[in-house]
């Protein structure tokens, strides 16, 4: 039977359309997913080490001259610039933590747990492995899916970390075994 006054059958709810946004690297607002958080944090860490290496190469000669020349004054100025950069990098890394916590629908204030021993390990693992909220949550729209560049950067950083620890750990353990063997040979047991 045909009802001319029947409600239409079309789905007009918002469930079919997902609101998303494109996260930006230097933004402190919005949400970021697990992979993007890992890549952004690794990128920020590499940037930090690069800045510190360049600063050390420029500042150490000035410190060695004990401020007796123009190099010493330049070293002080570069040191101040590095300190400002360090503070900016810390703010950005804290911002990434807050954005990641917002993605799992948790308050950014939980990032203060990073200052508590043991709790910081648990929070770090939660931020790396817990899946973000589906769709929009109280902190905003969901981030878009990871692009090919983010996925490639993730794989590269992961391979670098595995390679680093895969090479560093065996070398360290071999050197420690040699060191402990030499130390045992040098002990004079006749005194006991």
Secondary structure, DSSP 8 states (H G I E B T S, - for coil): ---TTS------SGGGS--EE---TT--SS---HHHHHHHHHHHHHHHHHHHHHHHHHHHHHHHTTT-SHHHHHHHHHHHHHHHHHHHHHHHHHHHHHHHHHHTT--GGGGGGGGSTTHHHHHHHHHHHS---SS-BTTB-EE----HHHHHHHHHHHHHHHHHHHHHHHHHHHHHHHHHHHHHHH--GGG-
